Amino acid sequence: KIKCHYCGYLTQPPDKCPSCAGIDLKLIGAGTQKIEEELRLLFPHARIKRMDSDAIKGRQAYDMLLGQVDRREVDILLGTQMVAKGHDFPSVTLVGVVDADVGLKLPDLRSAEKTFQLITQAAGRAGRGDITGDVIIQTLNPQHYSILHSRTHDYDGFYNEELTYRTELGYPPISRIIKLEFKSANESYAAEAAKTARDRIRSLVKGKGIVILGPAPAPISRVRGQYRFQMLLLSSRREELRRLVVEGKNAVEEKYGRKCKVIVDVDPVNLM
């Protein structure tokens, strides 16, 4: 079966192309399951374990797998970002980061920052014991500054280059940014509520210094049955931003009540 982990949509894989009715279909992609299949072909005798939300269900399974790694009962551990976060594996001497630049394609002002963080975190898992480690980074964008600076763990270099772009675009920390997210089980309610907030805010904006982006469907437009629209407000005038957000939120609550939920996120870490 094919399942979306965000919206919960579940369906059977098609047996023919819905456009041309062709039957020569094959599964493609580079998810952890696909990588596991390739690894088992390349290393048939290796003890391979996968760490992701499909393979690990609950804290007990998570702790059990970490125990196996500590006892050196696992030769190859692969997974999602769960693998990179803060684990101390002294026996690990080689780390590979697959599709290291995939986050750079996301519509998120912190995409370069998150890419740099992920690579440096993953690289930090190698060579933590007595033997030095190696890191292999797979990327289609090897000249991107987040990739180049992560290779040498150059935090200052990345900070200075990222700050230059943030300054040019007026992004934090140069200004403040507030995300208004509108959620509803009814897509039209979420869309109209976002427009209601925008119209109220626009009517109150005086002079320059306030940038309104959106509203638009969130990049991940539906999560757990809830449709999501979002709008961004940017300004260095913190109190003015706060006043406008309160007014926009009130406008939605007055018109839609509990039919639509409004979430306010100041300097959001996640824009997806």
C-alpha positions as CSV (number, residue, x, y, z in Angstrom):
1,K,0.0,0.0,0.0
2,I,1.0,3.6,-0.5
3,K,0.5,5.9,2.5
4,C,1.1,9.6,3.0
5,H,2.5,10.1,6.5
6,Y,1.2,13.7,6.7
7,C,-2.4,13.5,5.6
8,G,-3.0,9.8,6.1
9,Y,-4.2,9.1,2.6
10,L,-3.9,5.4,1.8
11,T,-4.3,3.6,-1.5
12,Q,-3.1,0.6,-3.5
13,P,-0.3,1.1,-6.0
14,P,-1.8,1.3,-9.6
15,D,-1.4,-1.7,-11.9
16,K,-1.3,0.6,-14.9
17,C,-0.7,4.2,-15.8
18,P,-3.9,6.3,-15.3
19,S,-2.9,8.5,-18.3
20,C,-1.7,6.0,-21.0
21,A,-2.8,2.7,-19.5
22,G,0.8,1.4,-19.8
23,I,1.7,-1.5,-17.5
24,D,5.5,-1.2,-17.4
25,L,5.6,0.4,-14.0
26,K,8.3,0.4,-11.4
27,L,9.0,1.9,-7.9
28,I,11.5,4.7,-7.9
29,G,13.0,7.0,-5.3
30,A,15.6,7.0,-2.6
31,G,13.7,6.5,0.7
32,T,15.2,4.5,3.5
33,Q,13.4,1.3,2.4
34,K,14.9,1.6,-1.1
35,I,18.3,2.3,0.3
36,E,18.0,-0.8,2.6
37,E,17.2,-3.0,-0.4
38,E,20.3,-1.7,-2.3
39,L,22.5,-2.2,0.8
40,R,21.3,-5.8,1.2
41,L,22.3,-6.5,-2.4
42,L,25.7,-4.9,-2.0
43,F,26.4,-6.3,1.4
44,P,24.5,-9.6,1.7
45,H,26.2,-10.7,4.9
46,A,26.0,-7.4,6.8
47,R,23.7,-6.9,9.7
48,I,21.5,-4.0,8.6
49,K,19.0,-2.1,10.7
50,R,16.8,0.8,9.8
51,M,15.9,3.7,12.1
52,D,12.8,5.6,10.9
53,S,9.2,6.1,11.9
54,D,8.1,3.0,10.0
55,A,10.7,0.7,11.5
56,I,10.7,2.1,15.0
57,K,7.4,2.0,16.9
58,G,7.6,3.3,20.4
59,R,10.4,4.0,22.9
60,Q,11.0,0.4,23.7
61,A,11.9,-0.4,20.1
62,Y,14.0,2.7,19.9
63,D,16.0,1.8,23.0
64,M,16.4,-1.9,21.8
65,L,17.9,-0.8,18.6
66,L,20.4,1.6,20.3
67,G,21.4,-1.2,22.6
68,Q,22.1,-3.5,19.6
69,V,24.3,-0.7,18.1
70,D,26.2,-0.3,21.4
71,R,26.8,-4.1,21.6
72,R,28.1,-4.0,18.0
73,E,25.3,-6.3,16.8
74,V,24.6,-3.9,13.8
75,D,27.0,-3.4,10.9
76,I,25.1,-0.8,9.0
77,L,22.5,1.6,10.5
78,L,20.5,3.7,8.2
79,G,17.6,6.0,8.7
80,T,16.2,9.5,8.7
81,Q,17.3,12.5,10.8
82,M,16.7,10.2,13.8
83,V,20.1,8.7,13.2
84,A,21.9,12.1,13.3
85,K,20.5,13.5,16.6
86,G,23.0,13.3,19.5
87,H,23.8,9.6,19.5
88,D,27.2,8.5,20.8
89,F,28.4,5.5,18.8
90,P,32.2,5.0,19.5
91,S,32.4,2.1,17.0
92,V,31.1,4.1,14.0
93,T,33.9,5.1,11.7
94,L,32.0,5.9,8.5
95,V,29.0,8.1,8.0
96,G,27.2,8.7,4.7
97,V,24.7,11.5,4.1
98,V,22.4,10.7,1.2
99,D,20.8,13.5,-0.7
100,A,22.4,16.0,1.6
101,D,21.0,19.0,-0.3
102,V,17.4,17.9,-0.4
103,G,16.4,20.4,2.2
104,L,17.8,23.3,0.0
105,K,14.9,22.8,-2.4
106,L,12.3,23.5,0.3
107,P,10.5,26.9,0.6
108,D,12.0,27.7,3.9
109,L,14.2,30.7,4.8
110,R,16.2,28.5,7.1
111,S,16.8,25.7,4.5
112,A,20.6,26.4,4.3
113,E,20.9,26.7,8.1
114,K,19.1,23.4,8.6
115,T,21.2,21.7,5.9
116,F,24.4,22.9,7.6
117,Q,23.1,21.7,10.9
118,L,22.1,18.2,9.6
119,I,25.4,17.5,7.9
120,T,27.5,18.7,10.8
121,Q,25.4,16.6,13.2
122,A,25.5,13.5,11.1
123,A,29.3,13.9,10.5
124,G,29.7,14.2,14.3
125,R,28.6,10.5,14.6
126,A,31.8,9.3,13.0
127,G,35.1,8.8,14.7
128,R,33.9,9.3,18.3
129,G,36.0,6.5,19.6
130,D,39.8,5.7,19.3
131,I,39.7,5.3,15.5
132,T,39.2,8.4,13.3
133,G,36.2,8.5,11.1
134,D,35.3,9.4,7.5
135,V,32.2,11.2,6.2
136,I,30.8,10.9,2.6
137,I,28.3,13.6,1.5
138,Q,26.2,12.9,-1.5
139,T,24.9,16.1,-3.2
140,L,23.9,17.5,-6.5
141,N,24.9,21.0,-5.3
142,P,28.5,20.6,-4.0
143,Q,29.2,24.4,-4.4
144,H,26.4,25.6,-2.1
145,Y,27.9,27.4,0.8
146,S,26.1,25.3,3.4
147,I,27.7,22.2,1.9
148,L,31.2,23.8,1.6
149,H,31.2,25.1,5.2
150,S,29.8,21.9,6.7
151,R,32.8,20.0,5.1
152,T,35.2,21.9,7.3
153,H,32.9,22.6,10.3
154,D,33.3,26.3,9.6
155,Y,30.5,27.7,11.8
156,D,31.8,31.3,11.5
157,G,32.1,31.1,7.7
158,F,28.6,29.8,7.3
159,Y,27.1,32.4,9.7
160,N,28.7,35.3,7.9
161,E,27.6,34.1,4.5
162,E,24.0,33.3,5.7
163,L,23.7,36.6,7.5
164,T,24.6,38.4,4.2
165,Y,21.6,36.8,2.5
166,R,19.3,37.4,5.5
167,T,20.2,41.1,5.5
168,E,19.5,41.5,1.8
169,L,16.1,39.9,2.1
170,G,15.2,41.4,5.5
171,Y,14.8,38.0,7.2
172,P,15.5,37.3,10.9
173,P,17.6,38.3,12.7
174,I,17.4,41.6,10.8
175,S,13.7,41.8,11.2
176,R,11.0,39.8,13.0
177,I,8.7,37.4,11.2
178,I,5.4,36.0,12.4
179,K,3.6,33.1,10.7
180,L,-0.2,32.9,10.9
181,E,-1.4,29.4,10.2
182,F,-5.1,28.7,9.5
183,K,-6.3,25.1,10.0
184,S,-9.7,23.5,9.3
185,A,-11.2,20.2,8.3
186,N,-12.9,22.2,5.6
187,E,-10.5,23.5,2.9
188,S,-12.7,26.5,2.0
189,Y,-13.0,27.6,5.6
190,A,-9.2,27.6,6.0
191,A,-8.7,29.5,2.7
192,E,-11.4,32.1,3.4
193,A,-10.3,32.6,7.0
194,A,-6.7,33.4,5.8
195,K,-8.1,36.0,3.4
196,T,-10.2,37.5,6.2
197,A,-7.2,37.9,8.4
198,R,-5.2,39.4,5.5
199,D,-7.9,41.9,4.6
200,R,-8.2,43.1,8.3
201,I,-4.4,43.5,8.6
202,R,-4.1,45.3,5.3
203,S,-6.8,47.8,6.3
204,L,-4.7,48.6,9.4
205,V,-1.3,48.9,7.9
206,K,-0.1,52.5,8.0
207,G,3.0,53.5,6.0
208,K,5.9,51.3,5.0
209,G,7.8,48.8,7.0
210,I,5.3,45.9,7.1
211,V,5.6,43.1,4.5
212,I,2.7,40.7,4.0
213,L,3.4,37.4,2.2
214,G,0.4,35.3,1.3
215,P,-1.9,33.8,2.3
216,A,-1.2,30.6,0.4
217,P,-1.6,26.9,1.0
218,A,1.2,25.7,3.3
219,P,3.9,23.6,1.5
220,I,2.4,20.6,3.3
221,S,-1.1,21.6,2.8
222,R,-2.9,18.9,4.7
223,V,-1.9,17.2,8.0
224,R,-4.0,14.7,9.9
225,G,-7.2,15.7,8.1
226,Q,-6.6,19.4,8.6
227,Y,-6.2,21.8,5.7
228,R,-3.5,24.4,6.2
229,F,-3.0,27.9,4.9
230,Q,-0.4,30.4,6.1
231,M,0.6,34.0,5.9
232,L,3.8,35.7,6.9
233,L,4.3,39.2,8.3
234,L,7.8,40.7,8.3
235,S,8.9,43.9,10.0
236,S,11.4,45.3,12.5
237,R,8.6,47.0,14.3
238,R,7.8,44.4,16.9
239,E,4.9,46.1,18.6
240,E,3.2,46.9,15.3
241,L,3.5,43.3,14.2
242,R,1.9,42.1,17.5
243,R,-1.0,44.5,17.1
244,L,-1.7,43.5,13.5
245,V,-1.5,39.8,14.4
246,V,-4.0,40.2,17.2
247,E,-6.4,42.0,14.9
248,G,-6.1,39.4,12.2
249,K,-6.7,36.6,14.6
250,N,-9.7,38.3,16.1
251,A,-11.2,38.9,12.7
252,V,-11.1,35.1,12.0
253,E,-12.5,34.2,15.4
254,E,-15.4,36.7,15.0
255,K,-16.4,35.2,11.6
256,Y,-15.6,31.5,11.9
257,G,-15.5,30.7,15.6
258,R,-14.3,27.1,16.1
259,K,-14.6,26.3,12.4
260,C,-11.1,27.4,11.9
261,K,-8.1,27.4,14.2
262,V,-5.5,30.2,14.0
263,I,-1.9,29.5,15.2
264,V,0.6,32.3,15.7
265,D,4.3,31.5,15.5
266,V,6.8,34.2,16.2
267,D,10.1,33.8,14.3
268,P,9.0,30.3,13.2
269,V,11.6,27.6,12.9
270,N,9.4,25.6,10.5
271,L,7.7,27.2,7.5
272,M,6.5,23.9,6.0
